[in-house]
């Protein structure tokens, strides 16, 4: 019997905080999630995050540091490797929801705790808020 490795997609996500509010999208499972998406072959994860956020919210971002990596078990037979980056945005315009999501929103750090979303996303959001609060301006 030959070895059969587990195969699952990689999804690169961005934590974008503007004016103290984090950008989140509500998906088809009625969960809030970070913007981002499936990594294409040959694509750098940070490039994927910037492309996906532009597509999903209409914002141009610059990726900062890698925040976390974790395996998300969505349901039986569906697992995804999630990698998250802290992102910087200079957009003044409101984000615009794409056809890929039900809703888009900006939430305070305190509001995130009560949202229906995977704990890994909440951990990444908390890490980025912490890094932003300790930055020298």
C-alpha positions in Angstrom: 0.0 0.0 0.0 1.5 3.3 -1.0 1.4 6.5 1.0 -1.5 8.9 0.2 -0.8 12.4 1.6 -3.7 14.5 2.8 -4.6 17.1 0.2 -6.4 20.3 1.0 -6.4 23.9 -0.3 -4.4 26.8 1.1 -6.4 30.0 1.9 -4.5 33.2 2.5 -6.4 35.7 4.6 -5.8 39.3 5.6 -6.6 41.2 8.8 -7.4 44.7 7.8 -8.0 47.3 10.5 -9.0 50.9 9.6 -9.9 53.5 12.2 -10.0 50.8 14.9 -12.4 48.5 12.9 -11.6 45.2 11.3 -13.0 44.2 7.9 -15.0 41.0 7.9 -17.3 39.2 5.4 -20.2 36.9 6.0 -20.1 33.7 4.0 -22.6 31.1 2.8 -22.3 29.2 6.1 -23.5 32.4 7.9 -20.1 32.8 9.5 -18.0 35.9 9.5 -14.5 35.5 8.0 -11.5 37.4 7.0 -11.2 38.5 3.4 -8.9 36.4 1.3 -9.0 33.2 -0.7 -7.5 30.2 -2.3 -3.9 30.4 -3.2 -3.3 29.9 -6.9 -0.4 27.8 -8.1 2.8 29.9 -8.4 1.2 32.8 -6.4 2.9 34.2 -3.4 0.5 34.2 -0.3 0.9 37.9 0.3 0.0 38.7 -3.4 -3.0 36.4 -3.0 -4.3 38.3 0.0 -3.9 41.7 -1.7 -5.7 40.4 -4.9 -8.5 38.8 -2.9 -9.2 41.9 -0.7 -9.3 44.1 -3.8 -11.8 41.6 -5.4 -13.9 41.0 -2.3 -14.0 44.5 -0.8 -12.6 47.0 -3.3 -9.7 48.0 -1.1 -6.0 48.1 -2.1 -3.9 46.8 0.7 -0.2 46.3 1.5 0.5 43.0 3.4 2.5 43.2 6.5 3.7 40.3 8.7 2.5 36.7 8.8 0.2 36.4 11.8 -0.8 32.7 12.0 -1.2 29.4 10.2 -3.8 26.8 11.2 -5.9 24.0 9.8 -9.6 24.7 9.6 -11.9 21.7 9.6 -15.0 23.0 7.9 -16.9 19.6 7.8 -16.1 16.0 7.1 -13.9 15.8 4.1 -13.4 19.6 3.9 -10.2 21.0 5.5 -8.3 24.1 4.6 -4.9 25.4 5.6 -5.5 29.0 6.6 -2.6 31.5 6.7 -3.2 35.1 7.9 -1.4 38.4 7.3 -1.7 41.7 9.0 -2.6 44.3 6.3 -2.4 48.0 5.9 -5.0 50.0 3.9 -5.1 53.7 2.9 -8.7 53.6 1.5 -11.1 56.2 2.6 -14.0 54.7 0.7 -16.4 52.2 2.3 -15.7 48.6 1.5 -18.0 47.1 -1.2 -19.3 43.5 -0.8 -18.7 41.3 -3.8 -20.9 38.5 -5.2 -18.9 36.0 -3.2 -20.3 37.1 0.2 -23.7 37.9 1.8 -22.5 40.9 3.8 -19.5 43.1 4.6 -18.9 44.9 7.9 -16.4 46.8 10.0 -16.2 45.7 13.6 -14.4 46.9 16.7 -12.1 44.5 18.5 -14.7 44.1 21.3 -17.4 43.3 18.8 -15.4 40.5 17.2 -15.7 38.3 20.4 -19.5 37.9 19.9 -19.4 37.1 16.2 -19.9 33.6 14.8 -16.5 32.8 13.3 -13.7 30.3 13.7 -11.5 30.8 16.7 -8.4 30.9 14.4 -9.7 34.1 12.8 -10.4 35.7 16.2 -6.8 34.8 17.3 -5.4 36.4 14.1 -7.5 39.5 14.7 -6.3 39.8 18.3 -2.7 39.4 17.3 -2.9 42.2 14.7 -4.7 44.6 17.1 -1.9 43.8 19.6 0.9 44.5 17.0 -0.8 47.7 15.9 -1.2 49.0 19.4 2.5 48.4 20.2 3.8 50.0 17.0 5.7 53.3 17.2 3.9 55.9 15.2 
